[in-house]
Amino acid sequence: KAVRGNMDSKELCMALKSKEVINIGKFKIGLIHGYGAPSEIMQTVRREFDKVDVLVFGHSHAAMNVEKDGVLYFNPGSPTDKIFASKNSYGILEVTDKKIEGTIVEIR
């Protein structure tokens, strides 16, 4: 699954949705690029979805793996950005029948 981002081409923006909900087992994962001030990104992406277990987003280029109020906020960061990201990274979500865990892997 993929969603459009704020720097994508017109063609890609027409082909992709702005957000998606992915159902994996009993879990609901909200997927969105995100928008607005990076300091408010958690609140911004939360407003976009009703009941989800995980919110996967980008926009800020800053890796995040934080649980708040029963929701996992997961931003894998950026593997290539040298301007906005303090560290380059990618993320892995592991889903079992009982839980979802996120891991941020820093690229050196």
N, C-alpha and C positions, 0 to 999 in steps of 0.2 A: 504494500500500500504506500501511496505517496500523496502529499498535499502540496499545493503551490506555496511559494515563498514570495517575499516582497521584491526580490531581484530577478524573478523568473521572466522569461520571454512572454510576449502576448500569446503566442501559440500554446505554450505550456500552461499558462494561466487559464486558457479556455479549455484545456484538456483535463485539468485537475480540479478537484474541489478545494475549498478553503479549509475544510476540516473533515475528519472521518472518525467513526467509532468502529473499532475492531473488537470483535468478540472472540476470545480465546478461552475455551472451557467456560468456567463460571465468571470469568473476569471481563470487564469492559475497559478498553484502552482508548482514550481520546487522543487523537493525533492532529496537531495544528502547528503551523510555523510560529505564530505569535506576532505581536505588533505592539507598538507603543514604547514607553520608557522601560528600559531593562530593569530598573529598580522596582517596577510594579508588575513584572511579567507573571508572577505566580497568580496574582489577583486577576489579571487580564485574561489569562488562559482558563482560569477556573470559571469565570463568568460565561464562557462559551459552551459549556457542557453541563448537562443535568447530573445524573448519577454515573460516575466512572470510578474505577479503582486506581487508574494510572493516567497521568497526563504527560504525553511525550510532546516536546516542543523544541524550538530552536530560537531564532531571532537574536538573542543576546550574545550568542557565540560562547557563552560561559557555561561550563559543565555544571550540572546540578543533579543531585540524587538525594532528595529530601522528602520525608513523609510528614504530612501535616493534616490533621483532622481526618485521618483515615485514607488520604489520597497520596499516592507516590507521585511527586513532581520530578520528571526525568528529562534533562536536557543533555544530550551526549556531547555537547561542545562542538568544536570545529577541528577537523584533522589538518586543515591547511591555513587557516586565518592567522596572519601575523600582525594585524592591526588591532582588532577588537578583543581577541582571545588572549588572556594572560598565559595560558598553556594550551597546547594542542592536545586534542583527545577524541576518542570515540566512545560509544556506550554499548553495553550488552544488557538486554533484559532476559532474564531466565524465568520461564513460566512453568510451574508444576501444577498439579491439581489442587494444591493447598495454598500456594503463595506466588507472588511475583517479586523478584529481587532485581535491582539494578546495580550495574558495576560500571564505573568510569575508568577507562584505560588511558593513562597519560602517554603521549608520544614524545619521545625525547629526541 
